Structures are given as structure tokens and as C-alpha cells.
Amino acid sequence: MISMASRVRRARTLVSMSQAELARRVGVERSAVTQWERQQGTTPSVGHLAQIAVITGVHFEWLATGRGQSQPEPGAFEAAVVVEDFARDSVESSALTALRRLSARRRVAAVQILELLSG
């Protein structure tokens, strides 16, 4: 089984990302990524492992344990989530919350108003 350090390095290099870029996207110093990729270095936290998995597109289980495939089959996650269906900021979140409290009839009317305003 390959080491955690090797799996972190492999995940990063699979997407042709530098240590500095991975560090920036995870929110740590580059030296932390260097430590994670050293055989005798430190181990990333579970939260950082989850971020690395998402950023690099590898399976979390593989990254954390070495079990299973490193990457999903092509297209495996395309139908799982439609990103446009989620609020992008606090204003959209408030609007969605309010919209969900409306009756079906009022919800349709509210959407029609929004469409007219955005028109």
C-alpha cells in the first residue's frame, strides 16, 4: 500500500497542481503541503484531506486509507449534484429559504416576479 505522503503527492500531481497552489486552495502554507508529502512528515487533518480530495477529484477513502480506486470513473459525479441548484451567497440562501416557506401557488407567483425583474 502506498503511503499517505505518496497519495497526497499523487493526488496533487494528477491535476498538475503545484504545492503552492494546493496550499492556497486548502488555506495553509506551502510548507504544510511539503510536510504532508514527506515520508516522515506530518499528516493532514481529516478536514484538509477532504479539501484535497475535492480539489483534486480523488476519492476521499483512497486518499485517507489507500483503499479503493484513486479516481472515480469518468462522469461518475456529473449527475450527482447540479451546482446551480444551490445558493451561492447569503442573499440567495435567504431568498431560497423564504421561497420554500411559500405555498405552491405563491411560489409560482414569486418565481414569475423574479423572472420579470431579471428579464
N, C-alpha and C positions, 0 to 999 in steps of 0.2 A: 504494500500500500504506500502511496506517495505521501510525503509529509505535508502538514498544514502549510508550511512555508512555500513548498513547491506548488501546492494547489492555489494559493493566493497569487503567486507569480504567474502561474499558467492562466488563471482567470484574467489577470490584467493584460497579459501578452496576447491572449486570444482576440482581444478587441483593439490591439495595437495602441495601448494607452501607456503613457509614461507614469512613473511613480509619482511625480509631481501632480499630474492631472488626477490620478486616483485619489491622492491625498486631498486635493482641493475639493473634489466632489463628495468625499466622505466627511470632510470637515476636520481633518487632522493635519499635522505637519508631515512633510515628506519623510522625515526621519522615522516616523511611526510606520509608514509603509515599508521602509528599508528594514526595520526591525522585524516586521511581520514576515518578510521574505527571507530572512536569515535563518539557517537551520537551528542555531542556538538563540534565536531572537525571541521577542515577546509574541504572545498570541493575541490576535484581535478579539475584542469583546463580541458577544453574540449580536449586539446591535450593529457593530461595524461589519461583522460577517454578513448580516442580512443586507446592509447597504452595498457591500461589494458584490454580492450575488445579483442584486437588482441592477446595479450599474453595469456589470459585465455580462449579464444574461446567462449566468450559470445556475445550476440547481443548488439551492442552499444546503441540502443534505450532503451533496458531494463535497461542497466547499468545507463544510463543518466536520464531516466524518470520513470522507473519501469513499463512501458507499454510493453505488448507482452511477448513472451517466453524468458526465460533467455538464453537458448542454442538452436542452430539450430538442426534440425533433423539430425541423423547420415548420413554422406555422402553428406549433402546439398551443401557443398562448394568444394567438391573434383574435380568437372568438371569445376568450375568457372575459375580457373587460373592454367596454367601449369608453375610452378616456373622456370623450366629450359628454358623457352622461354624469359626470361628477363635477361638483363645484370647484372652480379654480381659485376662489378667494372668499373672504368672509362675506362680501356683499352677495355673491351668488349663493353662498350657503344659506344666508338669511332668506333670500328670495325662494329657494327651494323648500326651506322649512315652512314658510308661510303658504306656499303653493300646495304643499302636501296636507295642510290643515283644512283646505277648502273642500267643499262638496264637489262632486264630479262636474256638475253643471257650471259652478263658479270657476272651477279650474279651467275649463274650456274657454270661458269668457276672459279670464286673466291672461291666458296664452294668446288669445286673439288681440287683446290690448297691447301686449308686449310686441307682438309681430307688427302691429300698426306703428308703434313707436320706433321700432328698429328699421322700418321699411325704407 
